[in-house]
Amino acid sequence: MAIEIVIGLPHLNEGPVLARARSMVQPALISANALSRWSKVRGWPEWRGWRLGQLGNAQGLSSLDLDSAGFVAMKRYGGYAWTVDDYFRLASAYPFRRIASLDYCTEHEIAGEREEVLDRISRTIRANRDCRDRARDLGLADRFMPVLQGRMPVDYERCAEGLWWSMQPGTVVGVGSMCRREVAGPAGLVAVVEHLDRILPAGVRLHIFGAKGAALPWLKGFGDRVASIDSQAYGIAARRDAHRRHVSKTDVLVADHLQRWTRLQFQRLREPARRMAPNVPPAISNPPLDRWEAAIAIARAEVRALIESGDLDHEEVTIGWIEQWAADILSAA
């Protein structure tokens, strides 16, 4: 079964990009942020709901997937501007093929410290549970796509364990925080996929968000485990091309790069499958903790468990709250 190439669309405006995507008969993906309405009346961006009318322009695409725009939300706005209910109002407004869960990305520019990575994995587990429940309520469970997050390969395993209910044969699971990741290396894209291939049940397939096209020959080596990839890398190529030639980055130029990029991916898929030597992940150092640091670690672990189970809203958690929890642990010792 061939890996499917999914085109990441920058918008759903009628014009050259959308027309080219239709003519290519390729599955497409749109970000929730691309369908958002924003206002700067008060001097800063305020989210004002969805531009649902644009969804009518998606007619004629072979299929359309919906992404929650996790990285953009964290990078530009410091978090999601929309709730789970908001997101599923959008998800239920069009027959999307796949509806990706909200998730909490772990790129270095978003999560600089190890504890923050672990916190974001727990938040991702909770977000998946909330999105699954809403998808069931709305009759969209068959289109819901769980999403895994992590930094190291073992992090993705931890996330998959928290989402055990979704790891069923026939399920396509999204793998996040991939678009800025190197292909090789102990924490590279291939190492993550290799680890998931070993620990996930047979029949669970992966969609790699933002995978580098250069990874395709390596991903072919995992047989049917990898279902699809998506990317908007052609937009970056169009920007560079316009800058180099001192021309405007028009939608016609972007459409040309879209088609060129897609052809290149199919060329890569025709290359022989490649396999890398197994990587040994670097050990995660755990320096000795004093009593206060140990209490903080216990408090964080207990809070993460409550977030994952749905007994605590992660928005309620603050550093002061964690410290008070740790102080209670020490006083009870």
SULCOR-V836015 format. One record per pair of residues at least 4 apart in sequence whose ideal C-beta (glycine too) atoms are under 8 Angstrom apart, sorted by sequence separation. I is the first residue (numbers start at 1). GAP is how many residues later the second one is. D is the distance in whole Angstrom. If there is no record, write none. Layout:
i:gap:d
I:GAP:D
I:GAP:D
This chain:
i:gap:d
13:4:8
14:4:6
15:4:7
16:4:6
17:4:6
18:4:7
19:4:6
20:4:6
30:4:5
31:4:8
32:4:7
40:4:7
42:4:6
54:4:8
69:4:5
70:4:6
71:4:6
72:4:6
73:4:5
74:4:7
77:4:5
82:4:4
83:4:7
84:4:6
85:4:7
86:4:7
87:4:6
88:4:6
89:4:7
90:4:8
106:4:7
107:4:7
108:4:6
112:4:6
113:4:7
114:4:7
115:4:6
116:4:6
117:4:7
118:4:7
119:4:6
120:4:6
121:4:7
122:4:7
123:4:6
124:4:6
125:4:7
126:4:6
127:4:6
128:4:6
129:4:6
130:4:7
131:4:6
132:4:6
133:4:7
134:4:6
136:4:8
140:4:6
150:4:8
151:4:5
152:4:8
153:4:7
154:4:6
155:4:7
156:4:6
157:4:6
158:4:7
159:4:6
160:4:7
163:4:7
167:4:7
177:4:7
184:4:5
187:4:6
188:4:7
189:4:6
190:4:6
191:4:6
192:4:6
193:4:6
194:4:7
195:4:6
196:4:5
200:4:5
211:4:5
215:4:5
216:4:6
217:4:8
222:4:5
232:4:8
233:4:6
234:4:6
235:4:7
236:4:6
237:4:6
238:4:6
239:4:6
240:4:6
241:4:6
242:4:8
249:4:6
250:4:7
251:4:6
252:4:7
253:4:7
254:4:6
255:4:7
256:4:6
257:4:6
258:4:6
259:4:6
260:4:7
261:4:7
262:4:7
263:4:7
264:4:7
265:4:7
266:4:7
267:4:7
289:4:4
290:4:7
291:4:6
292:4:6
293:4:6
294:4:6
295:4:6
296:4:6
297:4:6
298:4:6
299:4:6
300:4:6
301:4:7
302:4:7
303:4:6
304:4:6
305:4:6
307:4:8
312:4:7
317:4:6
318:4:7
319:4:6
320:4:6
321:4:6
322:4:6
323:4:6
324:4:7
325:4:7
326:4:7
327:4:6
328:4:6
329:4:7
13:5:7
14:5:8
21:5:6
30:5:7
40:5:6
41:5:7
68:5:8
74:5:6
82:5:5
91:5:6
105:5:6
106:5:5
111:5:4
135:5:4
136:5:5
150:5:3
166:5:6
183:5:6
186:5:6
187:5:7
211:5:8
242:5:5
248:5:8
249:5:7
289:5:4
306:5:5
307:5:5
312:5:7
316:5:7
317:5:7
11:6:7
12:6:6
39:6:7
40:6:7
58:6:5
73:6:6
105:6:8
111:6:5
135:6:5
149:6:7
150:6:4
167:6:7
181:6:8
182:6:5
183:6:5
184:6:6
185:6:7
220:6:8
242:6:6
247:6:7
306:6:4
307:6:8
10:7:7
11:7:8
21:7:5
38:7:5
39:7:5
73:7:5
149:7:7
150:7:8
160:7:6
166:7:7
181:7:6
182:7:7
183:7:6
184:7:8
208:7:8
219:7:5
242:7:4
307:7:5
9:8:7
38:8:7
73:8:7
82:8:8
91:8:5
111:8:8
135:8:7
148:8:5
150:8:7
181:8:5
211:8:7
289:8:6
9:9:7
38:9:6
39:9:5
111:9:5
132:9:7
135:9:4
150:9:6
303:9:7
37:10:7
38:10:6
70:10:8
110:10:8
149:10:6
163:10:8
196:10:6
219:10:7
239:10:6
307:10:7
36:11:6
37:11:4
88:11:8
106:11:5
148:11:5
178:11:6
181:11:8
208:11:7
238:11:6
242:11:6
9:12:6
36:12:8
37:12:5
68:12:8
132:12:6
148:12:6
241:12:7
36:13:8
37:13:7
131:13:7
160:13:8
193:13:7
216:13:7
7:14:6
36:14:7
37:14:5
106:14:5
132:14:7
178:14:8
215:14:8
303:14:6
35:15:5
36:15:7
87:15:6
105:15:7
106:15:7
148:15:7
193:15:7
238:15:5
35:16:5
104:16:4
238:16:5
241:16:7
7:17:7
35:17:8
104:17:8
146:17:5
175:17:7
12:18:6
32:18:8
84:18:6
128:18:5
175:18:7
208:18:6
211:18:4
213:18:7
238:18:8
7:19:5
9:19:5
11:19:8
35:19:6
68:19:6
104:19:4
128:19:7
156:19:7
189:19:7
205:19:7
206:19:6
210:19:8
211:19:8
212:19:8
235:19:6
238:19:4
303:19:7
6:20:7
7:20:7
8:20:8
9:20:7
35:20:7
104:20:5
146:20:4
205:20:6
206:20:5
207:20:6
208:20:7
209:20:8
210:20:7
211:20:6
213:20:7
234:20:7
237:20:5
5:21:6
6:21:5
7:21:5
8:21:5
9:21:5
103:21:5
175:21:7
205:21:7
206:21:6
207:21:5
208:21:5
209:21:6
210:21:6
212:21:8
5:22:8
6:22:7
7:22:7
8:22:8
12:22:7
80:22:6
189:22:6
205:22:4
207:22:7
208:22:8
210:22:8
235:22:7
300:22:6
303:22:7
4:23:6
6:23:5
8:23:8
11:23:5
12:23:7
101:23:8
104:23:7
124:23:7
189:23:7
207:23:7
234:23:4
237:23:8
299:23:5
302:23:7
10:24:6
66:24:7
103:24:6
124:24:7
234:24:5
237:24:7
299:24:8
9:25:7
66:25:6
102:25:4
103:25:7
124:25:4
146:25:7
148:25:6
190:25:7
197:25:5
200:25:8
101:26:6
102:26:8
147:26:7
148:26:7
151:26:7
189:26:5
193:26:7
234:26:7
296:26:7
299:26:4
101:27:5
145:27:6
146:27:5
147:27:4
148:27:5
149:27:5
150:27:7
173:27:8
234:27:4
296:27:7
299:27:4
30:28:8
66:28:8
102:28:8
121:28:6
145:28:7
146:28:7
147:28:8
148:28:7
149:28:6
190:28:5
194:28:7
197:28:5
233:28:6
234:28:8
298:28:7
102:29:6
120:29:6
121:29:6
145:29:5
147:29:5
183:29:6
189:29:8
190:29:8
193:29:6
196:29:8
28:30:8
47:30:8
64:30:7
66:30:5
74:30:7
101:30:4
178:30:5
179:30:7
180:30:8
231:30:8
296:30:5
299:30:6
45:31:8
65:31:6
74:31:6
101:31:7
173:31:6
175:31:5
178:31:5
179:31:3
181:31:8
183:31:6
295:31:4
298:31:6
45:32:7
64:32:6
65:32:5
66:32:7
68:32:6
70:32:7
99:32:8
169:32:6
171:32:8
173:32:7
174:32:8
175:32:7
177:32:8
178:32:5
179:32:7
183:32:5
193:32:7
295:32:7
28:33:5
64:33:6
65:33:4
66:33:5
67:33:5
68:33:7
70:33:5
117:33:7
132:33:8
153:33:8
167:33:6
168:33:7
169:33:7
170:33:6
171:33:5
172:33:5
173:33:6
174:33:5
175:33:5
176:33:5
178:33:6
179:33:8
193:33:7
27:34:8
28:34:8
30:34:6
32:34:7
47:34:4
63:34:4
65:34:8
66:34:6
68:34:4
70:34:6
71:34:5
75:34:7
117:34:5
121:34:6
125:34:6
128:34:8
132:34:7
152:34:8
153:34:7
167:34:6
169:34:3
171:34:7
172:34:7
173:34:7
175:34:6
292:34:7
295:34:5
27:35:6
28:35:7
29:35:7
30:35:7
32:35:7
34:35:8
47:35:6
65:35:7
68:35:7
70:35:5
75:35:7
124:35:6
128:35:5
152:35:5
168:35:8
169:35:7
172:35:5
174:35:6
183:35:6
295:35:5
26:36:6
27:36:4
28:36:5
29:36:4
30:36:6
31:36:5
32:36:5
33:36:4
50:36:8
58:36:6
71:36:7
74:36:5
99:36:7
151:36:7
156:36:6
160:36:7
168:36:7
229:36:8
25:37:5
27:37:8
28:37:7
29:37:7
30:37:7
31:37:8
32:37:5
49:37:8
114:37:8
118:37:8
121:37:6
125:37:4
167:37:5
22:38:4
27:38:7
29:38:6
31:38:4
52:38:7
55:38:6
117:38:7
121:38:5
125:38:6
128:38:7
153:38:5
157:38:6
292:38:7
295:38:8
18:39:6
22:39:6
33:39:5
50:39:7
55:39:4
71:39:7
153:39:5
156:39:7
157:39:7
160:39:7
291:39:7
21:40:6
33:40:7
50:40:5
111:40:7
122:40:8
156:40:6
160:40:6
13:41:7
31:41:7
52:41:5
99:41:6
121:41:8
153:41:7
154:41:7
12:42:4
150:42:7
153:42:4
157:42:5
11:43:8
12:43:7
14:43:5
18:43:8
33:43:8
50:43:7
84:43:7
88:43:7
101:43:7
106:43:6
153:43:8
13:44:7
87:44:7
91:44:8
99:44:5
101:44:7
103:44:4
105:44:6
106:44:6
12:45:5
36:45:7
98:45:6
99:45:5
100:45:5
101:45:5
102:45:8
103:45:8
104:45:6
106:45:5
12:46:6
36:46:8
84:46:5
88:46:5
92:46:5
97:46:7
98:46:8
99:46:6
101:46:5
103:46:5
84:47:6
88:47:7
91:47:8
96:47:6
98:47:4
100:47:5
92:48:6
148:48:8
213:48:7
85:49:7
91:49:6
106:49:7
216:49:6
220:49:7
32:50:7
84:50:6
88:50:6
213:51:6
217:51:6
220:51:8
88:52:7
91:52:8
124:52:8
179:52:7
213:52:5
216:52:4
217:52:8
221:52:4
216:53:6
220:53:4
221:53:6
214:54:7
217:54:4
220:54:7
221:54:4
32:55:6
35:55:6
172:55:5
213:55:6
216:55:8
217:55:7
218:55:8
172:56:7
217:56:6
218:56:5
217:57:5
218:57:7
32:58:6
218:58:6
6:59:6
145:62:7
147:62:8
27:70:7
106:70:8
107:70:6
103:71:8
105:71:6
106:71:5
105:72:5
101:73:7
103:73:5
107:73:6
98:74:7
100:74:5
68:79:8
65:80:8
194:82:8
194:84:7
191:85:8
194:85:7
190:86:5
191:88:4
190:89:8
191:90:7
188:91:7
184:92:6
186:93:4
185:94:7
186:94:6
187:94:7
186:95:5
187:95:8
186:96:6
70:106:7
71:106:8
71:108:8
98:109:7
100:109:8
154:127:7
153:128:6
152:129:6
152:130:8
152:132:7
67:142:7
162:146:5
67:163:8
65:165:8
114:170:7
129:179:8
130:180:8
119:181:7
126:181:5
129:181:6
118:182:7
122:182:4
125:182:8
126:182:6
121:183:8
122:183:8
125:183:4
123:184:6
126:184:6
115:185:6
119:185:7
122:185:5
118:186:7
122:186:5
126:188:6
123:191:5
122:192:7
119:195:8
6:201:8
27:201:8
29:201:5
8:202:8
3:213:7
3:216:6
3:217:7
6:222:5
8:222:5
10:222:7
1:223:5
3:223:5
4:223:6
5:223:7
6:223:7
7:223:7
8:223:6
9:223:8
3:224:7
4:224:4
5:224:7
6:224:4
8:224:4
3:225:6
4:225:8
5:225:8
10:225:6
1:226:8
3:226:6
16:234:8
17:234:5
24:234:8
16:235:4
20:235:4
24:235:6
15:236:5
16:236:5
19:236:7
26:236:6
17:237:5
21:237:7
16:238:7
17:238:5
20:238:6
24:238:6
16:239:4
20:239:6
17:241:6
10:244:7
7:251:7
7:255:7
5:257:6
5:260:5
5:261:7
5:264:8
3:266:6
2:267:6
